């Protein structure tokens, strides 16, 4: 996750607003990639499970498949959301105005 900040700082070149923009953009793109790859793996695993249950064991799995896919994708969405928020918070530093010293 620290690599996101390194990549964003090389692209932004000492511009804080561009750095923050690129941190959010890179982490969103990474989250989308993870969601698509893991989602395809989950769908493939459920398809294999449906085949095994229907053809080999004689159990009709079709009614339960939609519920299982919905629960798996909702859980995956929450996990990816937490990963995305954590990666953004690791790379963006919030500083308070009171921490800065004002000289008169």
Buried (B, 14 or more C-beta within 10 A) or exposed (E): EEEBBEBBBEBBEEEEEBBBBBBBBBBEEBBEEBBEEBBEEBEEEBEEEBEEBBEEEEEEBEEEBEEBBEEBBEEBEEEBEEBBEEBBEBBBEEEEEEEEEEEE
